[in-house]
Amino acid sequence: MRLSPLVLLLAAVIGCGSDATPDKPSIDAVHPSNAAKSEPQANPDALPPVTQSGDAEPKAANPTKAVVPVANSIGMHFVPIPAGTFTMGDEYAHKVTLTQSFHLGQHEVTQEQYEKVMGATPSEFKGPQKPVEQVSWDDAVEFCRKLSELPGEKSTGYVYRLPTEAEWEYACRAGTTTEYSFGDSKSELGDYAWYDKNSGKTTHPVGGKKPNAWGLYDMHGNVFEWCHDWYGDYPSGSVTDPTGAASGSYRVARGGSWDLYSGHCRSANRSRSTPDYRLNGLGFRVLRSSIK
């Protein structure tokens, strides 16, 4: 029997943690009996170095306009995201400065892309252009490792990883300070996201809704997206290039999913699951940087 994220929320909530209130929940989708184990990867917390020079580095984008995406060797499209400062979170708001620009996937990783790198797709809702789901954090990190090892990527000096939670929210907000990347009104969410009110109880091909101001699709809804960080309390003051808690039991997931209501899709909403957890509403998108 398939368990939806909402069922798991009701069955397995273990506490909201930082930046969550009763009317703005985060899903703590921890359900060990349904969490298939995956092999841990060596040094998964090591972020690759990033340089600010060379043609491979993305240039700062106009924060009010979408930019032209670039493609990698397997046809994944990436949007240049500028360095900058923003306010992260809401009732636990704090200033975050990101000193490095980066490329972020224009879409969630699709089943077609995942299969090209990993050999097969584990997804429940089949479709080559639908987001891959039923992937653990460990699976997502392994995808990034294998993608980075492809000859077409090694020859250009590109490496791939999951975005940090700060990088994810910064890119999602795209210069905004509102509940969603398009404003505060959840009545507009259906134009930008697949969630419980319009999904028909399934995922949908990526890019089917409106993008945010920086040209990123499905940052709200469709599937939750794994982030690099361990889940932990937010800092009490301003921070620069944060990478989350030093250790923990849960990894961060962001963005909401096809089976959950509008509050889960807010730009600031935080969610968490164990690194080996898999769910039909949980996928990822990747960040690309250069080591040249």
C-alpha positions as CSV (number, residue, x, y, z in Angstrom):
1,M,0.0,0.0,0.0
2,R,1.4,3.4,-1.0
3,L,1.7,5.8,1.9
4,S,1.4,9.5,0.9
5,P,3.5,12.2,2.5
6,L,0.4,13.5,4.2
7,V,-0.3,10.1,5.8
8,L,3.2,9.9,7.0
9,L,3.0,13.4,8.4
10,L,0.0,12.4,10.5
11,A,1.6,9.1,11.6
12,A,5.2,10.2,12.2
13,V,5.5,13.8,13.3
14,I,8.3,14.2,15.7
15,G,8.3,17.9,16.2
16,C,8.6,20.9,14.0
17,G,12.1,22.2,15.0
18,S,13.3,25.7,14.2
19,D,11.3,28.0,11.9
20,A,8.1,26.1,12.2
21,T,4.7,26.9,13.8
22,P,1.5,24.9,14.1
23,D,0.0,26.8,11.1
24,K,3.2,26.6,9.1
25,P,4.2,23.0,9.5
26,S,7.2,21.1,8.3
27,I,7.0,17.4,7.4
28,D,9.1,15.1,9.5
29,A,8.7,12.2,7.2
30,V,10.4,9.6,9.3
31,H,8.9,6.2,9.0
32,P,11.6,3.5,9.5
33,S,9.4,0.6,8.4
34,N,9.1,2.1,4.9
35,A,12.6,3.6,4.7
36,A,14.8,1.3,2.5
37,K,18.4,1.5,3.4
38,S,21.1,2.7,1.0
39,E,24.8,2.5,1.3
40,P,26.5,5.6,2.8
41,Q,29.0,7.4,0.7
42,A,32.5,8.4,1.8
43,N,32.8,12.0,3.1
44,P,29.3,13.1,1.9
45,D,29.6,16.4,3.7
46,A,32.6,17.6,1.8
47,L,31.7,20.5,-0.5
48,P,33.9,20.8,-3.6
49,P,35.9,24.0,-3.9
50,V,34.5,26.8,-6.0
51,T,36.5,29.5,-7.8
52,Q,35.5,32.9,-9.0
53,S,37.5,33.0,-12.2
54,G,37.4,31.4,-15.6
55,D,34.6,31.0,-18.2
56,A,33.1,28.1,-16.2
57,E,31.9,30.4,-13.4
58,P,28.4,31.8,-13.7
59,K,28.2,35.6,-13.8
60,A,25.9,37.5,-11.5
61,A,22.4,37.5,-12.8
62,N,19.9,40.4,-12.7
63,P,17.8,39.5,-9.7
64,T,14.6,40.7,-11.4
65,K,14.9,38.8,-14.7
66,A,15.2,35.2,-15.8
67,V,18.5,34.3,-17.4
68,V,19.3,32.0,-20.3
69,P,20.1,28.5,-18.9
70,V,23.2,26.5,-19.9
71,A,23.2,22.7,-20.6
72,N,25.6,20.0,-19.4
73,S,26.8,16.9,-21.2
74,I,23.6,14.9,-20.6
75,G,21.2,17.8,-21.4
76,M,20.5,19.0,-17.9
77,H,19.8,22.8,-17.9
78,F,21.3,25.1,-15.2
79,V,20.5,28.7,-14.3
80,P,23.3,31.1,-13.1
81,I,22.5,32.3,-9.6
82,P,24.3,35.5,-8.4
83,A,26.1,35.8,-5.1
84,G,24.2,38.0,-2.6
85,T,22.6,38.6,0.8
86,F,19.0,37.7,1.8
87,T,16.8,37.2,4.8
88,M,16.4,33.4,5.4
89,G,13.4,32.0,7.3
90,D,10.4,33.8,8.7
91,E,9.8,33.9,12.5
92,Y,13.5,32.8,13.0
93,A,14.6,35.2,10.3
94,H,18.4,35.9,10.0
95,K,20.6,37.5,7.4
96,V,22.6,35.1,5.1
97,T,25.4,36.2,2.7
98,L,26.4,33.8,-0.1
99,T,29.8,34.9,-1.4
100,Q,29.9,32.6,-4.4
101,S,27.7,32.5,-7.5
102,F,26.7,29.1,-8.8
103,H,24.6,27.2,-11.3
104,L,21.4,25.6,-10.1
105,G,19.3,23.0,-12.0
106,Q,16.5,24.7,-13.8
107,H,14.3,21.7,-13.0
108,E,14.2,18.9,-10.5
109,V,16.2,15.9,-11.7
110,T,14.0,13.9,-14.1
111,Q,13.7,10.2,-14.4
112,E,15.3,10.2,-17.8
113,Q,18.4,12.1,-16.4
114,Y,18.6,9.9,-13.4
115,E,18.5,6.8,-15.5
116,K,21.3,8.1,-17.8
117,V,23.6,8.4,-14.8
118,M,22.4,5.6,-12.5
119,G,21.1,3.0,-15.0
120,A,17.5,2.8,-13.7
121,T,14.8,4.9,-12.1
122,P,13.2,3.9,-8.8
123,S,10.2,6.2,-9.2
124,E,6.6,5.2,-8.5
125,F,5.1,7.7,-10.9
126,K,6.7,6.7,-14.2
127,G,7.5,9.2,-16.9
128,P,10.8,10.3,-18.4
129,Q,10.2,14.0,-17.8
130,K,8.6,13.6,-14.4
131,P,10.9,14.2,-11.4
132,V,12.7,11.2,-10.0
133,E,11.3,10.2,-6.6
134,Q,11.7,7.4,-4.2
135,V,15.4,8.5,-3.9
136,S,17.2,8.8,-0.5
137,W,19.6,11.6,0.3
138,D,22.4,9.0,-0.1
139,D,21.0,8.2,-3.6
140,A,21.0,11.8,-4.5
141,V,24.6,12.3,-3.3
142,E,25.7,9.2,-5.3
143,F,24.0,10.6,-8.4
144,C,26.0,13.8,-8.0
145,R,29.2,11.9,-7.6
146,K,28.6,9.8,-10.7
147,L,27.5,12.8,-12.8
148,S,30.7,14.6,-11.8
149,E,32.7,11.6,-13.0
150,L,31.2,11.6,-16.5
151,P,33.9,12.3,-19.1
152,G,32.0,15.3,-20.4
153,E,31.9,16.9,-17.0
154,K,35.5,16.0,-15.9
155,S,36.9,17.5,-19.1
156,T,35.2,20.9,-18.4
157,G,36.0,20.9,-14.6
158,Y,32.4,20.8,-13.4
159,V,31.4,19.1,-10.2
160,Y,27.8,18.5,-8.9
161,R,26.3,18.4,-5.4
162,L,23.1,19.1,-3.6
163,P,22.5,22.8,-2.8
164,T,22.9,23.9,0.8
165,E,19.6,24.8,2.5
166,A,20.6,28.5,2.3
167,E,21.5,28.2,-1.4
168,W,18.1,26.5,-2.0
169,E,16.0,29.2,-0.2
170,Y,18.0,32.0,-1.8
171,A,17.4,30.6,-5.2
172,C,13.7,29.9,-4.4
173,R,13.1,33.4,-3.2
174,A,14.8,34.9,-6.3
175,G,15.0,38.3,-4.6
176,T,11.7,38.2,-2.9
177,T,10.8,38.5,0.8
178,T,7.3,37.1,0.5
179,E,5.7,33.8,1.6
180,Y,6.2,32.4,-1.9
181,S,8.5,33.5,-4.8
182,F,5.6,35.2,-6.5
183,G,4.0,36.9,-3.5
184,D,2.0,36.2,-0.4
185,S,-1.3,34.9,-1.9
186,K,-1.7,31.2,-1.8
187,S,-4.5,31.6,-4.3
188,E,-1.8,32.0,-7.0
189,L,0.1,28.9,-6.0
190,G,-1.6,26.7,-8.6
191,D,0.1,28.8,-11.3
192,Y,3.5,27.9,-10.0
193,A,3.2,24.5,-8.2
194,W,1.7,21.0,-8.2
195,Y,0.3,20.5,-4.7
196,D,-2.7,18.8,-3.1
197,K,-5.3,21.0,-4.7
198,N,-4.3,20.4,-8.3
199,S,-2.0,17.5,-8.6
200,G,-4.5,14.7,-9.1
201,K,-2.5,12.6,-6.6
202,T,0.6,12.3,-8.8
203,T,3.8,14.1,-9.9
204,H,3.9,15.9,-13.2
205,P,6.5,16.6,-15.9
206,V,9.0,19.2,-14.8
207,G,8.5,22.8,-16.1
208,G,4.8,22.6,-16.5
209,K,4.1,25.6,-14.2
210,K,5.4,29.2,-14.2
211,P,9.1,29.7,-13.1
212,N,10.2,32.1,-10.4
213,A,11.9,35.4,-11.3
214,W,15.3,33.7,-11.9
215,G,13.9,31.1,-14.3
216,L,13.7,28.1,-11.9
217,Y,10.7,25.7,-12.2
218,D,9.0,23.7,-9.5
219,M,10.7,25.3,-6.5
220,H,7.2,25.1,-5.0
221,G,5.6,21.7,-5.1
222,N,5.8,18.6,-7.3
223,V,8.4,16.8,-5.1
224,F,10.3,17.8,-2.0
225,E,14.0,18.4,-2.8
226,W,16.9,17.1,-0.7
227,C,19.4,19.7,0.5
228,H,23.0,19.1,1.6
229,D,22.6,20.1,5.2
230,W,22.0,18.2,8.4
231,Y,18.8,19.6,10.0
232,G,19.4,21.8,13.0
233,D,18.5,25.1,14.7
234,Y,19.1,28.3,12.8
235,P,21.9,30.6,14.0
236,S,20.9,33.6,16.1
237,G,22.7,36.2,14.0
238,S,24.0,36.9,10.5
239,V,26.0,34.2,8.8
240,T,28.1,33.8,5.7
241,D,28.1,30.7,3.4
242,P,26.3,28.5,6.0
243,T,26.3,24.7,5.5
244,G,24.0,23.7,8.3
245,A,24.5,21.8,11.5
246,A,27.8,20.0,12.0
247,S,26.1,16.7,12.5
248,G,22.6,15.2,13.1
249,S,20.1,12.5,12.4
250,Y,18.1,14.1,9.6
251,R,18.8,15.8,6.3
252,V,16.9,18.9,5.1
253,A,14.3,18.7,2.4
254,R,12.6,21.8,0.9
255,G,9.8,22.9,-1.4
256,G,6.7,20.9,-0.7
257,S,5.2,18.1,-2.8
258,W,2.2,17.0,-4.9
259,D,0.3,15.6,-1.9
260,L,0.6,18.4,0.6
261,Y,-1.1,21.7,1.2
262,S,0.1,25.2,0.4
263,G,1.9,25.8,3.7
264,H,4.5,23.2,2.9
265,C,5.3,25.0,-0.3
266,R,6.4,28.3,1.3
267,S,9.8,29.5,0.5
268,A,10.9,29.3,4.2
269,N,9.2,26.0,5.1
270,R,11.7,23.4,6.4
271,S,11.3,19.7,6.3
272,R,13.6,16.8,7.4
273,S,14.0,13.1,6.9
274,T,16.7,10.5,7.7
275,P,19.3,10.2,4.9
276,D,18.2,6.7,3.9
277,Y,14.5,7.6,3.6
278,R,12.6,7.2,0.3
279,L,9.2,8.5,-0.6
280,N,7.1,9.1,-3.7
281,G,7.0,12.8,-3.0
282,L,10.8,13.2,-2.4
283,G,13.4,14.0,-5.1
284,F,16.1,16.6,-5.7
285,R,17.8,19.1,-8.0
286,V,21.5,19.7,-8.3
287,L,24.0,22.5,-8.1
288,R,26.9,22.8,-10.5
289,S,30.2,24.5,-9.7
290,S,33.7,24.6,-11.2
291,I,36.9,23.5,-9.7
292,K,39.0,25.1,-12.4
